[in-house]
Amino acid sequence: MPLFEPNPQALRPGTKRSPAPDRVPELQARGTPRRLREELTELLGPEKVLSKISDLVRYASDASPYRFVPQVVVVAEDIDDI
C-alpha cells in the first residue's frame, strides 16, 4: 500500500486498534499525585502549580527526541518560589 493511500477500514467505528505508542502511562494519566499537588499548592498558590495531565504532557518534551512526563510543573517566578 502506498504511504499516503488512505485505509477506510481503519477509520470505521468499532475497529480494534491498540493504543498509540506514545500514550501516557496509566499511572500518570490522572495527573499529579494528590498529596504532592496539595502540598505545593499550599506553599506556592494554585496559579503556580500545573498538575493536569494536559499541562504535564505540554512540558514533557523539548527539542530532544526524548519525552519525560513530569509529576508536576511549578512556575517559579522568583527565588522564594524555588
C-alpha positions as CSV (number, residue, x, y, z in Angstrom):
1,M,0.0,0.0,0.0
2,P,1.4,3.4,-0.9
3,L,2.3,5.6,2.0
4,F,-0.4,8.2,1.5
5,E,-3.2,5.9,0.3
6,P,-6.0,6.0,3.0
7,N,-7.2,2.8,4.6
8,P,-11.0,3.4,5.1
9,Q,-11.4,0.2,7.1
10,A,-9.1,1.6,9.8
11,L,-11.4,4.6,10.3
12,R,-14.6,2.7,10.8
13,P,-16.1,2.8,14.3
14,G,-15.6,-0.4,16.2
15,T,-12.3,-1.2,14.5
16,K,-10.0,-2.5,17.2
17,R,-6.7,-0.6,17.4
18,S,-4.0,-0.7,20.0
19,P,-3.1,2.5,21.9
20,A,-0.6,4.8,20.3
21,P,2.9,4.0,21.4
22,D,3.4,7.5,22.9
23,R,0.4,7.2,25.2
24,V,1.0,8.4,28.8
25,P,1.3,5.5,31.2
26,E,-1.9,4.8,33.1
27,L,-0.2,5.7,36.4
28,Q,0.3,9.3,35.2
29,A,-3.0,9.7,33.3
30,R,-4.7,11.3,36.3
31,G,-2.1,14.0,36.6
32,T,-0.1,14.9,39.7
33,P,-0.5,12.7,42.8
34,R,-2.9,14.4,45.2
35,R,-0.6,14.8,48.1
36,L,2.2,16.4,46.1
37,R,-0.3,18.7,44.3
38,E,-1.8,19.8,47.7
39,E,1.5,20.5,49.4
40,L,2.9,22.5,46.5
41,T,-0.4,24.5,46.1
42,E,-0.3,25.3,49.8
43,L,3.3,26.6,49.5
44,L,3.1,28.5,46.2
45,G,-0.6,29.0,45.4
46,P,-2.7,27.3,42.7
47,E,-1.7,29.7,39.9
48,K,1.9,28.4,40.1
49,V,1.3,24.7,40.2
50,L,0.3,22.9,37.0
51,S,-1.0,19.4,37.7
52,K,-3.5,18.4,35.0
53,I,-2.3,15.8,32.5
54,S,-2.7,18.2,29.6
55,D,-0.2,20.6,31.4
56,L,2.2,17.8,32.2
57,V,2.2,16.5,28.6
58,R,2.8,20.0,27.3
59,Y,6.0,20.2,29.4
60,A,7.1,16.6,28.7
61,S,9.4,17.2,25.7
62,D,11.8,19.7,24.4
63,A,14.0,19.8,21.2
64,S,15.4,16.3,22.0
65,P,13.9,13.1,20.8
66,Y,13.0,12.1,24.4
67,R,9.8,12.6,26.3
68,F,9.7,12.6,30.1
69,V,6.3,13.4,31.7
70,P,6.9,15.2,34.9
71,Q,4.9,14.6,38.1
72,V,4.2,18.3,38.4
73,V,5.2,21.6,36.9
74,V,6.0,24.6,39.1
75,V,6.0,28.0,37.5
76,A,8.7,29.7,39.7
77,E,8.6,33.5,39.4
78,D,11.3,34.4,41.9
79,I,13.9,33.0,44.2
80,D,11.4,32.4,47.0
81,D,9.4,30.1,44.7
82,I,12.5,28.0,44.2
